[in-house]
């Protein structure tokens, strides 16, 4: 996610930040070689209009020489996150001019096929992965300085001279992750093949986002968002069990809050940890939910004790936004995330997330045996839920409504279900109604789909949940996903909220949860 | 110079090469800051159509911030060769996307004004000095990896993000040279101001070409050509007295010859010393001349003894090209350099250079008291000179003629004069004839102009020599030269033999000799 919100000063708890820094994980490294030389050709029937054809194996590349204007595309066979090294030698006369060479990295074929120059989206073009080098001395070993997230690598010889060409004696990627793949339990054999594949891709997505924090996208944004962290942590508890990486994230968010004590929406690690000035109502609340999930998975009382005051403060701050009806005040600005869905009103979802988080808070307060706080939160749960039923439930429509225009959306229903405003019987009816009529404002991100699946699973609608997973993540698989994507609309496959396919992230944290559903509910 | 000549195997004398490598000089470093922020604007009256205007001092840059698409041009006040460091910080929200930034370096305003994309010359475009960086973490200190040769530096912000801009807390160049400026003697006060300036620019040219070898151009080619070395060494004997750098060059050429023993036209230092496969008749012979000049300046008998066999071999190989008339056989290929002048026939010049080099060889043989070799060379001088007078002198025209078409050129006359085919009285008449009629094929490079000036000086025509220096190098000065250029045609100021101004070298070894003439003949 990338958005503008004006911010202010920050509050630092240096002890927490220092502790988080002690938890920086070592990265596992793996040397990965390209599998094939390929071509990318236009094909209307292919996803995003680009089809790949294998031309040759990688090995034969070494025998070829390349001069001015030549190019080739390598396929590493799977999504990689890492550092690329290239060994280049000259062929012919001694090189009498520098080698000009350009590298383009793509998670998807479109990135190595469409010219970056044409990019006109509203996210920074500097996310597009390219590197140009002028090499004075050959042979040379180039170690590109940036970390890339890619499967495809295009190499373009900008110029040599009339006296020499170049050949490539080695190209490889040193892939990095903080995920220990040995911690992964194999799935039982009986699971359908497509769900096994879905699990594998989902795990790969999580793995490639796991660096020194849980990044939201290893290609774009490359930082820790609490909305993504919450989902990654859930998937992590069923796969890599890297509890310290969750703990590190929690201490970073807890140790650097915005000026009124709110947990920021995202934070950066370098050059030293600092919190972004983006503030989102739902994201701040998810600190409490994420801490609760973490405690449930680890029973780490020490962390709970240390971070409880931060979690508590989020709930108190969020409650201040309630109006006299006990309804979260709406706002035309970008105050709450929920989903990228165009035109979505966030009020009802925010109300539900407050309720959801208050309930998580109660669990934490109970674990800490804080009776006064527990009582206070329980009373707030009562009034927030009651206000939702009274002011946001439209019994004639059978839907929760949101905002001035009483908008009916999937997001509002899903979050109210997850918050447990009604009981399971009502929830199931509500979900069935949604699927039956399809007039509600739709849902757009894998992040929102996660919550739909969770709502279905928790309310005994496992078959529908699997159907929806197959529709959404299965659709990505059919469209060639190596990792699960930031954005996917089975009905509009060129969808990007940023104005260009090229800038979408095709390995994105909030899309990694199929493995969580498979391993939690299906095995 | 850059040209195609197919080559073959090389002969290595490792001991000589190793000795040359021990002579790699330390480089003096100087931290240089930009002087001004400037604009470059189109102006038909300006040299190459580009005029610079000072906008502000450099210091005020630090107070400015730059976003997507912004750019600025810095003027370092004089020609620099060195490594550039840039300190960048972000302004606004925490940087949520990499900084995309491009640097363009120019010796001349045209390089920072005309788009490199439009370059279509036949030399490699990778000589055009640019660098693009994507910076993931700010603040950052960028140390650009390549050495640049420039006065002007353009900075273009490709992209930041909507949340931040950047500011520059430091930009500087660490200028490098192996020339010790303290060795330079001040000129006497009586010398005309323009010649003092000419000397200063000439010295700067030499200084900026003096790196770990005498490079021919610190921007383009950046290697040791023996044609340039010869002239640099002459200028060096009157300025920086860096004898070891000449010695290093001689040992490199002597230690790595082409397969029949010829000294190559140029050589490279990295990754390890290696000779190019370019072979030029005149350039191989200049090894002998350069060794002779070196011995004369240093009386270094040890080097003379070590390298004499190589010098001797060049003469013997060159003599084998004589036909039965004792005339150097002509050839339509690029077998001999002489000058870039279009259509120039090289035969007569080559004959003269052979004679010139034989005479230099005699001096060396005499110093070594090698009587037999001396005698042999003297007899060859006789027959080569006689053949020139007999077969290449057209007494009706009063000119030396060259090639099948009996071409009359400045180059042929100048070299025959330098070779001493006639005595001074005839030489003066010949020179006066040339200046009077102007029908001869002209001369084009500063390298050829050097030989014209030398011919004038040696034949007592000092005033004409100074007039010509003012016409040629003085013309460059009036056109804004900070260093003297590889190429200059006072009658056609956009001249480039490479198809574009952008690729010309504007600090070029073979243009550095005004200081030699001034300090040898005028003080």
Interface residues (C-beta under 8 A of the other chain):
Chain A: X2 X4 X7 X68 X93 X94 X95 X96 X97 X98 X99 X100 X122 X123 X124 X125 X126 X127 X130 X131 X132 X134 X136 X137 X138 X139 X146 X158 X159 X160 X161 X162 X163 X221 X222 X223 X268 X270 X271 X274 X275 X276 X277
Chain B: X2 X4 X6 X7 X68 X93 X94 X95 X96 X97 X98 X99 X100 X122 X123 X124 X125 X126 X127 X130 X131 X132 X134 X136 X137 X138 X139 X146 X158 X159 X160 X161 X162 X163 X221 X222 X223 X268 X270 X271 X274 X275 X276 X277
